[in-house]
Amino acid sequence: MDPAAPNATTPGEVDSVSAHAPGLLGWLNRHKVHVLASSAAVSLLVHVFILVIAALIQMHKPMAQLGSAGPEVQFAVMSDQELSKLAAEALELDAPDSTSSSAALDLQAEIELGALEAQSFDLSADAGDLSTPLGGGDLEGVGLGAGDSVGSGASFFGVEARGNRFAFVVDVSGSMSLEGRMIGMQRELIRSVQGMFTSSKFFVVFFSTGASPLGDRAGAWVDATDSNKAWARAHIMAQRPEGGTNPVPGFMLLTDLKPPPDAIYFMTDGEFPEDRADEILGMFQRRNVPIHCITFGSREGEAVMRRIAASTRGTYTHVEAPR
């Protein structure tokens, strides 16, 4: 063999390899379990790393690119015509039956009308009890307001007024609890409202130390419809007497009414100072609105009430309370 050949092995080299081979093989035999375990651990780590990388790649892909492994979801497409038809059907299901609704309304109207007729009958029956103590008394004047409608009018404690718009300023102070005055006033006020034409309007103010409009309806006329008359009756009967006697706040509420009243009914069972009468006259003396003044159950305020009536071309009357 040519000594210059690159793959040639000299006898000394052969002896060297042979001398070391048994030691290397022995070491491998002694440590092969550890080597295999280390290789397996490395392999496992590599595979886990590859799986994690693959999972991250899949998570960042769009849903459309995930393949067809799962079932395909179908979406229904509805035309505008079909959608309109479906909405109309839903509305028909929600809408009340017109025939039954009309019948229910008619039944309700009959019940309300019957209740109002019963109320009117009760008031007429009570009139016999009230006619004697609530007689004409010292009625002065013709009791007619300056309204522009001759065909309509109102009456309160026998005092008549013409017009379309009628305001009531009524005393509900603590003394109204005496001698049946409160119930007498309530019955007469209900009778007055019940007797109005449906084309008329009314506004009621209760006063004592302060003042409050009927049903808290401030600054607005109430149409004399059947439903509003029933509403007024309930609120009139719910009123209770308390406090002192100061009619000025009640008249102040009337100044907010537009248009102004055709006539004002002013009823009290007490007296109040002359300066309060001056305030009332300052508000209404130049408005050409007659104030019909009524003392009820007591003549304590007669002088000042006569003055207000005379200064506004209204009337004055005294009415005895029921006993």
C-alpha positions in Angstrom: 0.0 0.0 0.0 1.2 3.4 -0.9 2.2 5.3 2.3 1.1 8.5 0.7 -2.6 7.4 0.3 -4.8 9.5 2.5 -7.0 6.6 3.8 -4.2 4.3 4.7 -3.9 3.2 8.3 -0.6 2.5 9.8 -0.1 -0.4 12.1 0.5 1.9 15.0 -2.9 3.6 14.5 -4.7 0.3 14.3 -3.2 -0.7 17.6 -4.2 2.7 19.1 -7.9 2.4 18.1 -8.0 -1.2 19.2 -6.6 -0.2 22.5 -9.2 2.5 23.1 -12.3 0.8 21.6 -13.0 -1.5 24.6 -13.0 1.4 27.0 -15.4 3.5 24.9 -17.8 0.6 24.4 -17.7 -0.2 28.0 -18.6 3.4 28.9 -21.5 3.4 26.5 -22.7 0.1 27.9 -22.5 1.4 31.4 -24.3 4.7 30.6 -26.7 3.7 27.8 -29.8 4.1 30.0 -29.0 7.6 30.8 -28.2 8.4 27.2 -31.5 7.0 26.0 -33.4 8.9 28.7 -31.7 12.1 27.8 -32.5 11.6 24.1 -36.1 10.8 24.8 -36.4 14.0 26.9 -34.9 16.1 24.2 -37.2 14.5 21.6 -40.2 15.1 23.8 -39.3 18.8 24.3 -38.8 19.3 20.6 -42.2 17.8 19.8 -43.9 19.8 22.4 -42.3 23.0 21.1 -43.4 22.1 17.5 -47.0 21.5 18.7 -47.1 24.8 20.6 -45.9 26.7 17.5 -48.5 24.9 15.3 -51.3 25.8 17.8 -50.3 29.4 17.8 -50.3 29.5 14.0 -53.8 28.0 13.9 -55.2 30.5 16.5 -54.1 33.4 14.4 -55.7 32.1 11.2 -59.1 33.5 10.1 -62.2 31.4 10.8 -62.7 30.9 7.1 -59.2 29.2 6.8 -59.7 26.6 9.5 -60.9 24.1 7.0 -64.0 22.0 6.7 -63.6 19.9 9.8 -66.8 21.2 11.4 -70.3 21.3 9.9 -71.1 24.3 7.7 -73.5 26.8 9.2 -76.3 28.0 6.8 -77.7 31.5 7.0 -81.2 32.3 5.7 -81.5 35.3 3.4 -84.9 37.0 3.6 -86.2 39.5 1.0 -87.7 42.9 1.9 -91.1 41.7 0.8 -90.9 38.6 3.0 -89.7 40.7 6.0 -92.6 43.2 5.5 -95.1 40.3 5.4 -93.7 38.8 8.6 -93.8 42.2 10.4 -97.5 42.7 9.3 -98.4 39.3 10.7 -96.7 40.1 14.0 -98.7 43.4 14.2 -102.0 41.6 13.6 -101.2 39.2 16.5 -100.5 42.1 18.8 -103.5 44.3 17.8 -106.6 44.0 20.0 -109.8 42.7 18.5 -111.7 45.8 17.2 -115.1 44.4 17.8 -114.4 43.3 21.4 -112.6 46.6 22.1 -115.5 48.6 20.9 -117.9 46.5 23.0 -115.8 47.0 26.1 -115.7 50.8 25.5 -119.5 50.8 25.1 -119.9 48.8 28.3 -117.6 51.2 30.2 -119.5 54.2 28.9 -122.8 52.7 30.0 -121.5 52.0 33.4 -120.1 55.6 33.8 -123.4 57.1 32.5 -125.4 54.9 34.9 -123.1 56.1 37.8 -123.6 59.7 36.8 -127.3 59.3 36.6 -127.3 57.7 40.0 -125.3 60.6 41.4 -127.7 63.1 39.9 -130.6 61.2 41.4 -128.9 61.2 44.8 -128.3 64.9 44.6 -131.9 65.6 43.6 -133.1 63.5 46.5 -130.8 65.4 48.9 -132.2 68.7 47.6 -135.3 68.3 49.7 -133.1 68.1 52.9 -131.1 71.1 51.9 -133.8 73.3 50.4 -135.0 74.6 53.8 -131.7 75.4 55.5 -130.1 76.5 52.2 -133.0 78.9 51.2 -132.6 82.1 49.3 -131.8 84.1 52.4 -130.9 87.7 51.8 -130.5 87.3 48.1 -129.7 90.6 46.4 -129.4 91.4 42.7 -130.4 89.4 39.7 -127.4 87.1 40.0 -126.4 87.3 36.4 -122.8 87.5 35.2 -121.4 89.5 32.3 -120.9 86.4 30.1 -121.3 86.5 26.4 -123.4 83.4 26.1 -127.0 83.8 27.0 -127.8 80.1 26.4 -125.6 78.8 29.2 -125.1 79.5 32.9 -124.6 78.2 36.4 -126.2 78.2 39.8 -124.6 78.0 43.2 -126.7 78.2 46.4 -129.6 79.5 44.3 -127.5 82.3 42.8 -127.6 82.2 39.0 -124.9 83.5 36.6 -124.7 83.5 32.9 -121.6 82.8 30.8 -119.4 79.8 29.8 -116.6 80.0 32.4 -117.3 79.9 36.1 -114.9 80.0 39.0 -115.6 79.0 42.6 -113.6 80.3 45.6 -114.8 78.2 48.4 -114.0 78.3 52.2 -112.8 75.0 53.7 -111.4 76.5 57.0 -111.7 74.7 60.3 -115.0 76.3 61.1 -116.6 74.6 58.2 -116.7 71.4 60.3 -119.5 73.0 62.4 -123.2 72.4 61.9 -122.9 70.2 58.8 -121.4 73.1 56.8 -118.8 71.1 55.0 -121.2 68.4 53.7 -123.7 71.1 52.8 -121.1 72.9 50.7 -119.9 69.7 49.1 -123.4 68.7 48.0 -124.2 72.2 46.6 -120.9 72.5 44.8 -121.4 69.0 43.2 -125.0 70.0 42.2 -123.7 73.2 40.6 -121.0 71.4 38.5 -123.4 68.6 37.6 -125.9 71.1 36.3 -123.5 72.8 33.9 -123.8 72.5 30.1 -121.1 70.4 28.5 -120.0 73.5 26.6 -119.2 75.3 29.9 -115.9 75.3 31.8 -115.3 75.5 35.6 -112.4 76.1 38.0 -112.7 75.4 41.7 -110.4 76.8 44.4 -110.5 75.7 48.1 -109.0 78.2 50.5 -108.3 78.3 54.3 -104.9 79.6 55.5 -103.6 78.9 52.0 -105.3 77.8 48.7 -105.3 74.8 46.4 -107.1 74.2 43.1 -109.5 71.2 42.8 -107.4 68.1 41.9 -104.3 70.2 41.8 -105.3 71.5 38.3 -103.8 74.9 38.5 -104.1 77.6 35.8 -106.4 75.7 33.5 -110.1 75.6 32.9 -111.9 72.2 33.2 -114.4 71.3 30.5 -117.8 70.3 32.0 -117.8 66.9 30.4 -119.4 63.9 32.1 -116.0 62.4 32.9 -114.8 65.7 34.3 -117.9 66.1 36.4 -117.3 62.6 37.9 -113.7 63.6 38.5 -114.8 66.8 40.2 -117.3 65.0 42.5 -114.6 62.6 43.8 -112.2 65.5 44.6 -114.9 67.6 46.2 -115.9 64.8 48.5 -112.3 64.2 49.5 -111.8 67.7 50.8 -111.5 68.2 54.5 -111.9 71.4 56.6 -108.8 72.9 58.3 -106.9 76.1 58.9 -107.9 79.8 59.0 -109.7 82.1 56.6 -107.7 83.9 54.0 -109.4 84.1 50.6 -106.6 86.2 48.9 -104.4 83.2 47.8 -107.5 81.6 46.2 -108.3 84.7 44.1 -104.6 84.9 43.1 -105.0 81.5 41.4 -107.8 82.9 39.3 -105.6 85.6 37.8 -103.7 82.9 35.9 -106.8 81.7 34.1 -107.0 82.6 30.4 -109.5 83.7 29.3 -110.8 85.2 32.6 -114.0 84.0 34.3 -117.4 85.1 33.2 -118.5 85.0 36.9 -117.0 84.2 40.2 -118.8 82.5 43.2 -117.2 83.4 46.5 -118.4 81.5 49.6 -117.2 81.8 53.2 -118.5 81.0 56.7 -116.1 83.4 58.4 -114.7 86.9 58.4 -111.5 88.5 57.2 -109.9 92.0 57.4 -110.8 94.8 55.1 -107.3 95.0 53.6 -107.8 91.5 52.2 -111.0 92.7 50.5 -108.9 95.6 49.0 -106.5 93.0 47.5 -109.3 91.1 46.0 -110.9 94.2 44.5 -107.5 95.3 43.2 -107.3 92.1 41.2 -110.8 92.0 39.8 -112.6 95.3 40.1 -111.4 96.5 36.7 -111.8 93.2 34.9 -115.6 93.5 34.7 -116.0 90.1 36.4 -119.0 90.0 38.8 -118.2 88.3 42.2 -121.3 86.7 43.7 -120.6 86.6 47.5 -122.3 84.1 49.8 -122.0 83.9 53.6 -122.8 80.3 54.7 -123.8 79.4 58.2 -122.5 82.6 59.8 -122.9 86.3 59.1 -119.5 87.3 60.5 -118.2 88.4 57.1 -121.4 90.0 55.9 -120.1 93.6 55.7 -117.0 92.9 53.8 -118.8 90.4 51.5 -121.4 93.0 50.7 -118.7 95.5 49.8 -117.0 93.1 47.3 -120.3 92.2 45.7 -121.3 95.8 45.2 -117.9 96.9 43.9 -117.9 94.2 41.2 -121.6 94.4 40.2 -122.2 90.9 41.7 -124.7 89.8 44.3 -124.7 89.0 48.0 -126.7 86.3 49.8 -126.7 84.6 53.1 -127.5 80.9 53.4 -128.2 79.0 56.6 -126.3 75.8 57.0 -128.1 72.5 57.4 -128.7 71.5 61.0 
